[in-house]
Amino acid sequence: MNDPERKAPDLMVNRKQEAAERAARLTEIREQQRRAERRRTAVITGTSLLVAGVLVTATAVVIVGEQRRATEVVEAATGDIEGVQTFTDLSASHVQQPVQYEQTPPVGGDHAGVWANCGTYFEPITNELGVHSLEHGAVWITYNSDLPAEQVQQLTDLAEGNAYVLLSPFDGLPEQSVVASAWGTQLALEDADDPRLEQFVVKYQQGEQTPEPGAPCTGGVDA
């Protein structure tokens, strides 16, 4: 016969053992989870530091490269830029009637009593307004309307980075696709990639040829 009084203590012992085993397993599982979490944290931290280091290094390389390129542009602009034409004896009266200019686009002469605000335009602007901006030291970059969109974007980026630049398409340009003009000075180029364009902007934006240096290129009209 089974002895109920003997089974009860044995059952209690078994339950205590099972509880202890479950507690031990739970402790081990939690420890495994903590170790896994520490490994994940270490991997994430290491990856983040590696990515950050790569980004910092890449950024530094880009900055140094851009600084070197800007220095080269400035150095090149201090000398003669191949292809630049100059024009002298330009009148500078304010007029109300249209003006017939000898150069296309114009590089100076009589002009409107108000200037075109510097910036980017996607339609041709009035010559007489643009010439007044040239008098204030602006560089007017013009391009054929069929210039590829990526080159127009290059010109737009250049214009947006300079306070005294006008950018607009121009009807009736010569064979060249892009023409940069300052007062009495002009450079015709085949495309927007030509490095001489940025050199021209650096040299002639508010350059020595400006009749009214320091005059504003804002506060006029949006042409």
C-alpha positions, 0 to 999 in steps of 0.5 A: 500500500502507498503511504500518503504521509511519505509521498507528501514530503517527497512531492514538496521536495520535487516541487522545490527542486523544479522551482530551483531549476526553473529559477536557475534556468531563468537566471541563465537565460537572463544572463545570456540575454544581457551578454547578447545585448552587450554584444549588440551594443558593442557592434552598434557602437563600433559600427557607428564610430566607424561610420562617423570616422569615415564620414568625418574623413570624407568630409575633411577630404571634400573640404580640403579639395574644395579649398584647394580648387577655390585657391586655384581658381583665384590664382588663375583669375589674377592673370589673363583669362584666355578668350576675354574681349574688352571694349572701351569708350562705353557711354553710361547715361540713363535713358527711357527708350530702348538702346541698340547695343553693338555687342550681343549680349551688351557689355555696357552703354546707355541703360535704364534708370533702374537695375535688374536685381542679381539672381537667376532668371528663367526668361530673357531679361531686358537688356537696359536693366541688365546693363545697369546691373553691369554698371554696378559690378555684376557679371551677367551670364547668358546662355542659349535656350537649348542648353542641356538642363544639367548645364543650366543647373551648373550655371544656377549653382554658380549664380546662387553662390555669388551675390553679383551675378545675373543669370538668364537665357538670351535670344540671339546669342552667337554660336557659343552656348554660354557668354559671360559679360561684365562692364566692358568685358566679355567671354564666350564659351562652348559650355558651362563646364569651361573652368574659365567661367568661374575664373571670369566671375572671380575676376570681374564680379565687382572688379576693377572695370566696374564704373560704380563699385559697391553699388547694390545689385538688389533693391532694383527690379526683378527683370 
